[in-house]
Amino acid sequence: MNASNGQAIEKNIPAWLMLLLAAACGIIVANLYYAQPLVGLISSSIGMSAGSAGLIVTLTQIGYVVGLLFIVPLGDLVENRKLVVSALFLTAIALATAAIAHQPFLFLAAVLVIGLGSVAAQVLVPFASYLASDASRGRVVGNVMSGLLLGIMLARPLSSLVADILSWHAIFAISSAAIVILAVILAKVLPARKPTATTSYGALLGSMWHLLRTTPILRRRALYHASLFAAFSLFWTTVPQLLAGPDFHFSQKAIALYALVGVAGAVAAPVAGRLADRGWTRPATAIALITSIVSVLLPLLFQTSSPAGVFILVVAAILLDAGVSANLVLSQRAIFSLGPEIRSRLNGLFMAIFFFGGAIGSAAGGWAYASGGWSTALWIGIAFPILALLYFATEKKTKS
């Protein structure tokens, strides 16, 4: 069945397919985060120094950004189903390699390719948008992004628990098997979608700079979300250190359970999608930005190691994840309304920019916490969404 030729598919994506795409995005994107809470464990196991252990996360991020800029745009040029399945098999091989690696070079090469192949999720998101009607696009993107966000939020606690019960190798082996199964399922059930573009790959990449220069909504939405994702990354980089420290004395399992709290914030994604479908993108964006500011402001104002302090951190995690989830869906819905022939390139640019913002937040959080503690990290963290809100105030009031 070919989606390019079938209006029925374009106008009515089946509920089961939407759920499958949501689950697929979550399973794929989780691969980017499995190693984060295990860096110390992995580095000591494979003989990496403490100073070079950060390369495990950094190379995964580099691979992902490279994939966003050079693989995701292919979604506007080549048949999407084949692109996704090929990327998934590449990811599965890299995950299996990481699971058996005992040397730093082999493991680092594997995580680089894991990041590269995991961009398959960002081919599926505009694919889902393509299959949806204009009236339901926000709802569909919101539901699919809920799955992606659940993958992000569940990955860290899941890998911590699996490593605690089995070993750090196990999470990569399990994920490799899951990705192979997912690739086989998607190869059988996804409709084919061959874009109509006839341009060359070089011209396609060259057009991305032009799109960035000539698409104000892309620049604006990317900067909004880069700011929120910077705060998100800063928070989740530093709060585990706070909880494990002398104020709270949380165990690894307790920190994993705390991370699960953030999953509640993912419910904001489909709600935001429905609001966007009703033309309320602007007020919903304001709410998302303000919610993110409040989420960092609460622990900044109320710092205590009592049960009340834990409650404040729980509320902060839920609010921050909700604000980031909602703004992500609102942004992608706005970007995907610009035209099916450029959606993959727009999505690749959008994701690369905001992912870079997340990398800045992680780096700033680690430095701030080491230099000045939790308060310093929070002061820097709250600056990001405040800057986004100030920039939002300059946006012209147009109905999305």
N, C-alpha and C positions, 0 to 999 in steps of 0.2 A: 504494500500500500504506500503510495507516494503522497506526502503531505503537500508537496508543491502543486499538485494537480487536484487535490481534493478539498473543496470548500467546506465539506461537512466536518472534516477534521479540524480545519482552521477555526470554525465557528463553535465547536462543541467538544472540547477536550474531555474524554471520559474521566470520571472521578477516580477510577482505579489507576489510570495512567498518571494522573496528577499526584496521587499518593506514592506511586512507584518512583516518580521523578524526585519527589521530596525525600523519600528514603534514600535514593541513590545519591543525591547531593550530600546528605548527612554522612553516609558511609564513606564517601570519597574524601570530603574535606576534613574529616576527623584525622586522616593520616598526617595532616600538617601539625597536629597538636599532641599526638601520642608521646613523642619524645620529650616534650617540655618538662614535665615533672620528674622525668627519669634521667635527666642529664648527668647528675652526679653518679648515679648507679651505672649508667652505660659507660661513661668516661673512665671510671676506675676499672671496669670489667675488660675494656679493650685496650687499656694502657695509654689513655690520653692524659695529658697534664691538666691540672685545674685551670690553668690559664687558657688552654685551647679548647676546653669543654664547650664553650659558647658557640663554637663552630657548628655543633650539631644542630642548633636551632637556626643559626644564621644561614647555613647552606640550604636548609629546607626552604627558608624564606626567599633566598636568592633564586632557587629553582622555580619557585612558584611565580615570582615576578617575571622571570624570563619566559615562563610558559604563558603568562597573561599577555605579554607583549608580542610573542612570536607564534604561539600555538592557537590561542583563543581566536585571533582574527581569522584563522582559517575557516571558522564557522560561517563566514560570509562568502567562502570560495569553494569549499569541498563538501561532499555529502556528509551531513552531520553525524549520522549513526555510525558510519565507519570511523570517523574521527574520534568519537567518544570511546568506542570499543577498542581501538588501537591504543589510545592513551591509557585505558584501564589495564590492558595486558602489560604494557610497559611498567605501570605502577605496581602491578602484582609481582613482576619479576624483581623489581627494586626492593619491595617489601620482603620478599623471600630472601634476597641477598642480605638485607639488614638483619634478618632473624638469625642467620648463620655466621655473620661476620665476627671475626675475632681480632681484626687488625684495623687501626684507625682509618687508613686510607680507603679500604674497601667499604667500611661503614659510612664514611663521609660521602663517598661517591654515590652510595645507595640513597642516602637521604636527599642528596641533590636531585636525583632522578625522581624520587618520591614527590618532591615539590613540583617538579616539572610536569609529571603525569597527572597530578591531582587537579590540574586546571580543567580536567574533563567536566567537573561540576559547573564551571563557568561557561561551558558550551551548552550544558543542559538547561541552564536558567533562561537564556534567550530563546532556546528551542521551545521551552514551555510557553514562553510569551508568544511565540509565533503560532503555536497551536490554539491559543485562546482568542476569543473575540475581543473587540475593543471594550465592550461593556464589562467583561469579566476579567480583563487582563490584570488588574490590581489584585483581585481575589486569588487568581491562579498564581501569580508571582509571589504573593504573600504566603500562600500555603507551601509552595516549593521552598521559599526562603526559610520557612519555619523548620523544615527538615534540615536544611543546611545549618541553621543556627543551633539546632539541637545537637547536630554532629560536633560543632565547635565546642559547645558547652559540656557535652558528655565525654568528650575524648580524654580530657585530663584526669577526671576521677576514674574513668574506666581503666586507663593504662596504669594508674597507681594501684588500683585494686588487683588487676591481673598480675602485675609485677610482684605484689605482696603475696599473692596466693601461689603463683607459678614462678615466673622469672620475667625479666624485661624482654627476653627473646620472644616470649609467647605472644605478646600483643602484636608484634610484626608478623608472626606466622599466621595467627588467626585472621588478621586483616588481609593478608595476601590471599588466603582461601576465600574470604568474603568478597574480595574484589573480582576474583575469577568467576565466582558464581554470578555476581552482579553483571559482569561483562556478557556472560552467556545469555542471561535473561534479557538484557537490553538489546542484544543482537537479534533476538527472536521477536520481541514485542514492539520495539520502537518503530514508528513509521519512518520511511526514508524521507529525507529533506535535502534536495540538491538546490543550493542557491542559484539564482539566475545570473550572478556576476560572471563576467568573462575576462576580468582583468588578471594580470599576472600577480604572483605572490609579492614581488618587489614593489609593484605599484600599490598593492594592497597595504603593505607596511608603510609606504610613503604617504598614503592617504591619512594615516592615523594622526600625524602632526597637523595636517590640514583640518581634520575633524576637531581636534583639540582647540585649534585657534578660532574656528568658525562656529563652535557649538557652545554658547554661553551657559546653557543649562547643564551641560556636562561638567564644565569647569566649576560652576557653583555647587552642584550636587556632590562632586568629588571632594571639594574642599570642606563642605559641611561634614561629610562622613569621615574624611581623614582626621578631622578634629575630634569627632566623637570616638573613633576607633583608637586614636592616640590615648584618650582618657581611659578607654576600656582596657587597652593593653597595659597601660601603666598600673591600673588598679589590680588586674589579675597577675601581674608580675610581682607586685609588692605585698599584696594581702596574704599570700601563703607564708611569706617570711615573717610578717607580723604575727600571724596565728601560731606559727611554730616557735616563736620567740618567748622570752621570759614573761611577757604580760599574759599570754593565754595558754602556753604549753600544749597546743593541739598536737595530736599524733598525726601520722600521714593519713590514716583512715579517716580521722575527724576532718582533716582539711579536704579530703576527697568528698566527704558528705556535704561539707559547706559549699564546695564548688557545684554540687548538684542543685543547690538552691537557685542558682542563676537560671536553671532551665525554665523556671516559672516565668521569666521575662520573655521567653520566646512566644508566649501567647499574644504579645503585642503585634507580631508580624502580620497574621491574617486580618486583625482588626484594622491595622494601618492600610492594608490593601483595599479593604472595603471602603474606608473613608476616602481613599484616593479615587476609587471608581465613582464616588458621588461628587467629585470635584472639590474635595476639602483638603487637598494636598498642603496648601499653605498653613492653615491653622493646625493641622496635624503635625507638620514639621516644627512649628513653634512649640507645641506640647512636647515633642520628642526632645528638642534641644533643652527646654527648661527642666524636663524630667532628669536629663543627664546631669545638668548643673546641680540640682537638688541631691542627686545620688552621691555626689562627691562632697557637697556641703555638709550633709548630715554627719558623717564620721569626722569631718574637720571641726565641727562645732562641739560634738559630744565624743570625747576620747576618754574611755574608761575600760578597764579590764573586767568589770563586773558583768553579770548576765545581761544587763541593759546594754552594755557595749557590744556584746555579741549580737543582740537583737538589732542594734543600729547597723552593724555590718551586714546582717542578713537583708534588711530592708534596702540598704545601699546597693547590694549586689543585684537584687531583683529590679530595682528602679533603673540602674545603669544598663542592665541587659535589655530591659524593656525599651528604653530610649534608643539604644543602638539598633535593636531589632526593628523597631518601627521606622526609624529614619532610613535604614538600609532598603526596606521595601518601598517606601515613598520615593526614594531616589531612583531605584531601578525601574519602578513603574513610570516615572517621569521620563527617564532616558529611553525606555523601550517604546514610548509613544512616538518617537521620532521617525521610525521607518524600519521595516524588517530587513532591508538590504544592508543596513549598517549596524545592526544591533550587536553582533559579536564583537566588532571593533570598539564600539562605544563601551560595551561591558568590560572588555579587556583593559581599556584605558581607565575606566572608573575604578575597577578593582585594583589595578596597579597603583594608582594614586593613593587610594585610601589604605591599602596594605602598607605602603611606604609610611603613611602617617602612623600606623600601628607600630612599625619598627622604631620610629622616633619615640613613641610613647614608652615602649619597652625599655629602650636604652636610657631614656630620661628617668624612668622610674627606678631602674637599677642603680643609676648614679645617685639620684636624690635620696633613696633609702639608705644607701651606704654612707652618704655624706651628712645628711641631716635628719634621717629617720622618717617615720611615718608622716609627720606633719609637713615636712618639706615636700615629700612626694605628693601629698594631697593638694598643696598650694599650686604646684606645677600642673597637677592633673585637672584641677578646676579651671585653669586658664584656657585649656583647649576648647571646651564647650562654650565658655563665655565668648571667646573670639568668634566661634561659629555663629552664636546668637547675634553678635554685633554685625557680622557680615550679612546674616539673614535679614536684618533690619533694613538693609539697602536694596533688597529684592523688590522689584516692581510687583504690584498686586495684580496678578493675572490668574485666571482660573485654569487649573491643570486638567 
